[in-house]
């Protein structure tokens, strides 16, 4: 192959490469936003309620957990309560015999019913009384079962509470009797309300994260709530009712002032920027205090998808991407 033919061949290859590069550039310019015009979606100013909350997780535990242990070793004669049953202070929960009484009653029983009745009247069983109003969360003894003085025959709880772990950066916004919304992982479709009952003074540090334990009492303890369940807690720090709201991304801050972009009032019109005054925000919606009224339309810039579908729906056409 001669030198001239080689040069012509390389020129042809270079030409093809340049054409491909130009075509790729044109494609990216046309379909990936080469016109430099943003795409928008239109949103309206609405009226509603707004809440700002702190999210946390916790575990259901008894507020006061009380173990009932017999003063002496012996045997349970009768057990009168079940787990989950509510008891009142002074209520008889069981009858027990000391080791000596149990041996004597067994001997009398062997001699006949009259002898048994005689000794049961002379040497009566000892009652086990509920020391507080509460709920039986553990029953570890059955009739006829023996026990020692170190065995907890019953465990009572005066009320179930949720012990939530709150980050130190949020603890300043938690206060006593503050409202909270509670939801158990086992029952995610049955939320219920509660209030802050206690805030720990001592912090816990786990993996270099400092948290404080906050006790949250349900306003009404659900029947399905059990000790040890995992719970999600939302502490309501601030709330507003019946206020003007816009999506948070519609508000732009510049030089310490809030601005929004008004939707054009006529076709092919240009959007206008307007200064407003904002209030509370939960990160998704922002309260409008001044500068807007209910029903007004705003523009929110959205991300390009590269397919041209977003631009085609832009209210700024023909300022958006050109239609094919």
C-alpha positions as CSV (number, residue, x, y, z in Angstrom):
1,X,0.0,0.0,0.0
2,X,1.4,3.4,-1.0
3,X,1.9,6.3,1.3
4,X,-0.9,8.4,-0.2
5,X,-3.3,5.5,0.1
6,X,-2.4,5.1,3.8
7,X,-3.0,8.8,4.5
8,X,-6.4,8.7,2.8
9,X,-7.3,5.7,4.9
10,X,-6.4,7.4,8.2
11,X,-8.3,10.5,7.1
12,X,-11.3,8.5,6.5
13,X,-11.1,6.8,10.0
14,X,-10.5,10.2,11.7
15,X,-13.6,11.6,9.8
16,X,-15.8,8.7,11.1
17,X,-14.6,9.2,14.6
18,X,-15.3,12.9,14.5
19,X,-18.8,12.3,13.1
20,X,-19.5,9.9,16.0
21,X,-18.3,12.4,18.5
22,X,-20.3,15.2,17.1
23,X,-23.4,13.0,17.0
24,X,-22.9,12.0,20.6
25,X,-22.5,15.6,21.6
26,X,-25.6,16.7,19.8
27,X,-27.6,13.8,21.5
28,X,-26.4,14.8,25.0
29,X,-27.1,18.5,24.3
30,X,-30.6,17.8,23.1
31,X,-31.7,15.0,25.5
32,X,-29.6,15.9,28.7
33,X,-30.5,19.5,29.0
34,X,-28.3,21.4,26.6
35,X,-30.8,24.2,26.4
36,X,-29.9,25.0,30.1
37,X,-33.6,25.6,30.9
38,X,-34.8,24.0,34.2
39,X,-37.9,21.8,34.4
40,X,-40.6,22.6,36.9
41,X,-43.6,21.2,38.5
42,X,-46.5,23.2,39.8
43,X,-47.7,23.1,43.4
44,X,-50.3,24.9,45.3
45,X,-50.5,26.7,48.7
46,X,-52.7,24.5,50.9
47,X,-54.1,24.8,54.4
48,X,-53.6,22.2,57.1
49,X,-52.0,21.1,60.3
50,X,-48.2,20.8,60.9
51,X,-46.2,18.9,63.5
52,X,-42.5,18.9,64.2
53,X,-41.3,15.8,66.0
54,X,-38.3,14.0,67.2
55,X,-38.1,10.3,66.3
56,X,-36.7,7.7,68.7
57,X,-36.9,4.0,69.5
58,X,-37.5,2.3,72.8
59,X,-38.5,-0.9,74.7
60,X,-41.6,-1.6,76.7
61,X,-40.8,-2.2,80.3
62,X,-42.6,-2.0,83.7
63,X,-42.4,1.4,85.3
64,X,-42.1,-0.4,88.7
65,X,-41.2,-4.1,88.6
66,X,-41.9,-5.8,91.9
67,X,-40.9,-9.4,92.7
68,X,-42.9,-11.1,95.4
69,X,-40.8,-13.7,97.3
70,X,-42.2,-15.7,100.2
71,X,-40.7,-15.1,103.7
72,X,-40.0,-18.8,104.2
73,X,-39.7,-21.9,102.2
74,X,-42.8,-24.0,101.6
75,X,-45.4,-25.2,99.2
76,X,-48.1,-23.5,97.2
77,X,-51.6,-24.7,98.1
78,X,-53.7,-22.5,95.9
79,X,-52.8,-20.0,93.2
80,X,-55.7,-17.5,92.6
81,X,-54.3,-15.2,89.8
82,X,-53.2,-15.6,86.2
83,X,-50.6,-13.7,84.2
84,X,-52.0,-10.5,82.8
85,X,-54.6,-10.3,85.5
86,X,-55.1,-6.9,87.3
87,X,-54.9,-7.0,91.1
88,X,-55.5,-4.5,93.9
89,X,-53.4,-3.8,96.9
90,X,-54.2,-6.4,99.6
91,X,-55.8,-8.9,97.3
92,X,-55.0,-12.5,98.1
93,X,-53.0,-14.0,95.2
94,X,-52.2,-17.4,96.7
95,X,-52.2,-19.6,99.8
96,X,-49.0,-21.2,100.9
97,X,-47.9,-23.6,103.6
98,X,-44.5,-23.6,105.4
99,X,-42.5,-26.7,105.1
100,X,-43.6,-27.8,108.6
101,X,-47.3,-27.2,107.8
102,X,-47.1,-29.0,104.5
103,X,-45.6,-32.1,106.2
104,X,-48.3,-32.0,108.9
105,X,-51.1,-31.6,106.4
106,X,-49.8,-34.5,104.4
107,X,-49.7,-36.7,107.5
108,X,-53.3,-35.7,108.4
109,X,-54.5,-36.4,104.9
110,X,-53.2,-39.9,105.2
111,X,-55.3,-40.4,108.4
112,X,-58.6,-39.4,106.8
113,X,-60.7,-36.5,105.8
114,X,-61.8,-35.7,109.4
115,X,-58.2,-35.5,110.6
116,X,-57.3,-33.4,107.6
117,X,-60.1,-31.0,108.3
118,X,-59.2,-30.7,112.0
119,X,-55.6,-29.8,111.3
120,X,-56.4,-27.4,108.4
121,X,-58.6,-25.5,110.9
122,X,-56.0,-25.5,113.6
123,X,-53.0,-24.7,111.3
124,X,-54.2,-22.4,108.6
125,X,-52.3,-21.6,105.4
126,X,-50.6,-18.3,104.9
127,X,-51.9,-15.9,102.3
128,X,-49.7,-14.1,99.7
129,X,-51.0,-10.6,99.3
130,X,-50.6,-8.1,96.5
131,X,-48.5,-5.2,97.9
132,X,-49.6,-2.7,95.1
133,X,-52.2,-2.1,92.5
134,X,-50.9,-3.6,89.3
135,X,-50.8,-6.4,86.8
136,X,-49.4,-9.9,87.2
137,X,-46.7,-10.1,84.5
138,X,-45.1,-13.4,85.8
139,X,-46.5,-16.3,87.7
140,X,-43.8,-18.9,88.4
141,X,-45.6,-21.2,90.8
142,X,-48.4,-23.8,90.5
143,X,-50.5,-25.5,93.2
144,X,-48.5,-28.2,94.9
145,X,-45.1,-26.7,93.8
146,X,-42.5,-26.2,96.5
147,X,-40.3,-23.1,96.7
148,X,-37.5,-21.5,98.6
149,X,-37.3,-18.1,100.2
150,X,-35.2,-16.8,97.3
151,X,-37.7,-17.7,94.6
152,X,-40.0,-15.0,93.1
153,X,-43.4,-16.6,93.0
154,X,-45.0,-13.6,91.3
155,X,-43.8,-10.4,89.5
156,X,-46.1,-7.4,89.4
157,X,-46.0,-4.2,87.4
158,X,-47.9,-1.1,88.4
159,X,-47.9,0.1,84.7
160,X,-46.1,-0.5,81.5
161,X,-44.0,2.3,80.1
162,X,-41.8,2.8,77.1
163,X,-38.1,3.6,77.8
164,X,-36.9,5.6,74.7
165,X,-33.3,6.5,73.9
166,X,-33.0,10.2,72.9
167,X,-29.9,11.7,71.4
168,X,-28.2,14.4,73.4
169,X,-28.6,16.9,70.6
170,X,-32.4,16.5,70.9
171,X,-32.8,16.2,74.7
172,X,-33.2,20.0,75.2
173,X,-36.5,19.8,73.2
174,X,-38.0,17.1,75.4
175,X,-40.0,18.2,78.4
176,X,-42.2,16.5,81.1
177,X,-45.8,15.8,80.1
178,X,-44.9,16.4,76.4
179,X,-47.2,14.6,74.0
180,X,-45.8,11.6,72.0
181,X,-47.1,9.2,69.4
182,X,-46.3,5.6,70.0
183,X,-46.3,2.6,67.7
184,X,-45.2,-1.0,68.5
185,X,-43.2,-2.9,65.9
186,X,-45.6,-5.9,66.5
187,X,-48.7,-3.8,65.8
188,X,-47.6,-1.0,63.3
189,X,-51.2,-0.3,62.3
190,X,-52.4,0.5,65.8
191,X,-50.7,3.7,67.0
192,X,-51.6,5.2,70.3
193,X,-50.8,8.4,72.4
194,X,-48.6,8.9,75.4
195,X,-46.8,11.5,77.5
196,X,-43.3,12.0,78.8
197,X,-43.2,10.8,82.4
198,X,-39.5,11.1,83.3
199,X,-36.2,12.3,81.8
200,X,-33.0,10.6,83.0
201,X,-30.3,12.8,84.5
202,X,-27.6,10.3,83.7
203,X,-26.5,9.7,80.1
204,X,-25.5,6.5,78.4
205,X,-22.7,6.3,75.8
206,X,-22.9,3.5,73.2
207,X,-20.5,3.5,70.3
208,X,-19.5,7.1,71.0
209,X,-23.2,8.1,70.8
210,X,-24.6,9.8,73.9
211,X,-28.3,9.3,74.7
212,X,-30.7,9.9,77.6
213,X,-33.4,7.6,78.6
214,X,-36.9,9.1,78.5
215,X,-39.9,7.3,80.0
216,X,-43.1,7.6,78.0
217,X,-46.4,6.5,79.6
218,X,-49.3,5.5,77.3
219,X,-52.5,7.5,78.0
220,X,-54.3,4.2,77.8
221,X,-52.3,1.0,77.9
222,X,-53.4,-1.2,74.9
223,X,-54.4,-4.8,75.8
224,X,-51.8,-6.1,73.3
225,X,-48.9,-4.2,74.8
226,X,-46.3,-6.6,76.4
227,X,-43.1,-6.1,78.3
228,X,-40.0,-6.4,76.0
229,X,-41.7,-5.1,72.8
230,X,-39.8,-2.7,70.6
231,X,-41.5,0.7,70.1
232,X,-41.1,3.7,67.9
233,X,-41.7,7.0,69.6
234,X,-42.4,10.4,68.0
235,X,-42.1,13.3,70.4
236,X,-44.2,16.3,69.2
237,X,-42.0,19.4,69.9
238,X,-44.2,22.0,68.1
239,X,-47.5,22.0,66.2
240,X,-49.6,24.4,64.2
241,X,-53.3,24.0,63.2
242,X,-55.1,25.3,60.2
243,X,-52.0,27.2,58.7
244,X,-50.9,27.8,55.1
245,X,-48.4,25.2,53.9
246,X,-46.1,24.7,50.9
247,X,-43.6,22.0,50.1
248,X,-40.3,22.8,51.8
249,X,-38.4,22.6,48.5
250,X,-40.5,25.4,47.1
251,X,-38.8,27.9,49.5
252,X,-35.4,29.2,48.7
253,X,-33.2,31.2,51.1
254,X,-31.1,34.1,49.9
255,X,-29.4,36.7,52.1
256,X,-31.4,35.5,55.1
257,X,-34.8,36.0,53.3
258,X,-37.2,33.3,52.0
259,X,-38.4,33.4,48.4
260,X,-40.7,31.4,46.2
261,X,-41.2,31.3,42.5
262,X,-44.7,32.1,41.4
263,X,-46.3,30.2,38.5
264,X,-47.0,32.4,35.4
265,X,-50.5,33.8,35.3
266,X,-50.7,33.5,31.5
267,X,-49.4,30.9,28.9
268,X,-45.8,31.3,28.0
269,X,-45.4,33.9,30.7
270,X,-42.3,34.1,32.9
271,X,-42.2,33.1,36.5
272,X,-41.9,35.8,39.2
273,X,-39.9,35.5,42.4
274,X,-41.6,36.7,45.6
275,X,-40.3,37.3,49.1
276,X,-42.3,35.7,51.9
277,X,-42.1,35.1,55.6
278,X,-42.0,31.5,56.8
279,X,-42.7,29.8,60.1
280,X,-42.5,26.2,61.3
281,X,-41.1,23.4,59.0
282,X,-41.0,19.7,59.4
283,X,-38.5,19.2,56.5
284,X,-41.3,18.3,54.1
285,X,-43.7,21.2,54.5
286,X,-43.2,24.8,55.5
287,X,-45.6,27.2,57.2
288,X,-46.3,30.5,55.4
289,X,-46.8,33.5,57.7
290,X,-46.9,36.3,55.1
291,X,-46.8,36.8,51.4
292,X,-49.0,34.0,50.1
293,X,-52.7,33.0,50.2
294,X,-54.4,29.7,49.9
295,X,-54.7,28.3,46.4
296,X,-51.8,30.3,44.8
297,X,-49.6,28.3,42.5
298,X,-45.8,28.0,42.9
299,X,-43.1,26.4,40.8
300,X,-40.7,23.8,42.2
301,X,-37.7,22.8,40.2
302,X,-37.3,19.1,39.7
303,X,-34.4,16.9,38.6
304,X,-33.8,16.1,35.0
305,X,-34.4,12.5,34.0
306,X,-32.7,13.0,30.6
307,X,-35.7,11.6,28.7
308,X,-37.4,14.8,28.0
309,X,-40.6,13.8,29.7
310,X,-40.1,16.3,32.6
311,X,-39.6,19.2,30.2
312,X,-42.6,18.4,28.2
313,X,-44.7,18.8,31.3
314,X,-43.1,22.0,32.4
315,X,-45.4,25.0,32.7
316,X,-42.7,27.2,31.3
317,X,-42.8,25.8,27.7
318,X,-41.4,26.9,25.3
319,X,-38.7,27.9,27.8
320,X,-38.3,24.2,28.7
321,X,-36.9,21.6,26.4
322,X,-38.2,21.6,22.8
323,X,-40.8,19.1,21.8
324,X,-40.0,16.7,19.0
